């Protein structure tokens, strides 16, 4: 595949400048150190992560609050507003292992003065406490919840972020299904793909249980986002088409 998926994490923090970040990582970065424009771990010389640093962004607190879906308290948002800079952590995605590895690097940055994590590759955001707990647990369901965002645009529900794991995102028409039900459908289908890695062919069907609607699975290219967009999924999308012709 030519378009290798990228994981991009935005981490607002207390660092005044690049030197302050370097010093903080040396003191409290869990063994990770900042060298030039990369973060690395001395005992794992093959793992280096690209880093970009930007100045204070007056809009980031609101964006992260929205991406957190109620996870951020008023105190959390106020702390976000006081950030001094933002670390952007960039690495190649495509596997569960790579997701776990970059979560550990982000946790090191949080320990060195980071406030929260915004998954720029999906729009999902997590508090510092949540991110550290999920990273420690390595529970696949919680890892999924840390990275994957569900959204609605016009008459379509869709996910973003599955390319981080090397999988297709999903979408379905909003007609005849509630946001709560589609969240359950997406979560179970995506976790089934992530955990069991089934070989699904174009035109097969999926259902949560014998009493639930049947969905026809159609492979489609990702057309909602440009290739340069962090949300773009080079693996494509599963369009889950409700099979209205079967009476259930």
N, C-alpha and C positions, 0 to 999 in steps of 0.2 A: 504494500500500500504506500502510495507516494505521500499522502497527507498523514504524517505521524501525529497522533493526537497529543496535545499539550495540556498539562495540568498547570493552572495559574492560580496561586493563592495570594490574596491581599491581606496584609497584617498591619493594621495601624498600631503605633507604639509611642513610647515616651522619648525616643532618641532625638536629640537636637540636630545631629548631623551624622555623616558616615563614620567619623572617628568614634563618636559616642556609641554607635551601634557595634562597631568592631570591639570596643572595650567591653561592652555588655555581653557580647557573645563569648569573649575570652573568659569572663568571670562566671557567667551563669548559663552558658549555652549547651549544657549536657554533653560536653566534649566536642561539639561542633564549633568550628571557627570560621570567621569571615576573612577571605583572602581575595583582594581585588574585587571582582564582580561575581564571586562564587562563595558558596558555603560548602564546607566539606568536613569529614570526620577522619581524624588521623588514622584510626584503625581500619577504615574502609576507603583507601585511596582511589578506588574505582567509582566512588559515588560522590559526584560534585554537582551542585545545584546552582543554576543561574540566579542572580539576585539583581533587581533594580530597586532603587530608592527614590521616592518622590517626596515632595514637601507636603505640608498640611493641606488637606482637601476639605473645604467646608461642607461638602455634600455627602461625604462618605458615611457619616453617622446615620443619616436618614436612610441611605441605601442599605446599609447593614441591618438596621432595624427592620426594614421591610423584608429583607431576605431571611430574617430570623423567625418570621411568623409567630411573634409573641414571646420569643425566648428572652428578649432583652428587656430588662427592667429600666425604669427611668434613670436610675443611678448608672446602669451600664451605658445608656445612650449619652448621658452627660459626660462620662469618662471618655467615650469615643470622640465627643466634640472637642475634647482637650488634647487629642493626639498631636504630636509634633511632626511626625513623618510616617510614611507607609512603606513597608517592605513588600516587594512583589517577588514571590518565590516561583520560579519557572522550571519545569522539568518535563521530560517525556512521560506520557501516560500509556495506557493500553493494557495494564494488568492489575489484578488485586494487589500483588506484591508491591508494585510501584506506588500505588495509592497508600498502602501502609507505610512505606518508607518515607514518602513526602510528608505524611502526617506526623511522623516522628521529628522531622526537621522543623516543621511548623511549631510543634510543641516546644522544641528547644528555643525557638524565637520568642514564643510566649513567655517562657521562663526568664528570658533575658529582657523583658520589658514590653512584650506585645500585649495588646488589649483584647483582641478578638480575631477571628479568621473569616474572611469572605472568600468563598470559592468563586473566583472570577470565571471559571469554566462552566458555571451553572447558575450563579446568582444565589446560591444557598449560603447562609451565614450561621456561625455558631459562637457562643460566648467562650471565653477562655476556659472556664470551668468545664463546660460541656466537651470542648475539643480535647482537653487533657484526659478526661475520663474515657471518652470514646477511643482515643489512641491507645490508652493502657489496656482497655478491654479487648481490642481487636475483634469484637463481635461483628459478624458480617452484616447483620441487620442495622446496627448502629453506624457502621462505616457507610452503608448505603444512605442512611438518613442524613449523614454529615455532608454528603456530596450532591445528592440528587434533589432537584427542584421540580415541582409540578406547577404548571401555569395554565392559564386559559387565555386564548386570543380569538376574538370573533366567536365562531361556533366549534372550536377545537380545544380539547385538553391535550397537553403534551408535557413530556419531561425534557430536562436538559441535564447534561453531566455524565451520561452513561458511557460516553467515549473515554472518560478517565479510566474506566475499567476494561475498555476494549470491546464494548458492546453497543448495539443499536439503542437509540432512544425509542420511545413509544408515543403514539398519539391516538386519539379516538374522537369521534364526533360527540358534542356535548348534549345532543338531543336524547332525551329519555334516560338520563343518568345524572345523579347528583354529584357534587364535588367530593363528598365523603365516599361515595361508592366508587368513583373513578380513582380516588387515592388508594383505596384497598386493591382494586384491580391492578393498577400500575405497580404497586409495591409487591404484590404476590408474583406477578409475571416477571418483573425485573429481578427479584431475588431468586426466583426459580432459574432464570438464565445465569445469574451470577454464581449461585451456589452449586447447581447441578450441571451447568454447562451442557445443556441438551443440544442436539443437532436438529434445529427447526428449519423446515423447508417452506418456501413461499407457497401459500395456498393451504397450509395446514390450519387447524382450528385450535382454540383455547377456551376453556371455561373454568371458573373457580370451583364449581361442584355441579352435580347432576341437575340441581334445581336453578342454576344461574344461567344467564344468557350465554350463547355461543358466539365467539368472535373469530372471524376469518382473518388470518394473518397475511398481510401483503408487504413485501419488501419494497421500500421506496428510498430514493436519495434524500438527503437532508437539504431542503430548499428554503427553509424558514430563515436561515442565516447565511451570510456570505462566508467564503472559506477563510477569510481573515478574522472572522468573529470568534472569540473564545468559546462560544456556545456551539459552533459548527461541529457536527458529528461526521467524520469521514467514513464511518461504518454504515451510515444511513439510519433509517427509521423503520420500526414496525408500525404499520397502520392497522389498528385493531378495528375491524369493521363488524359491527353488530349484525348477526345473522337473523334478520327479522322474519325470514320465511319459516323458521322452525318454531312451532308453538310450544312455549315453555312457561 
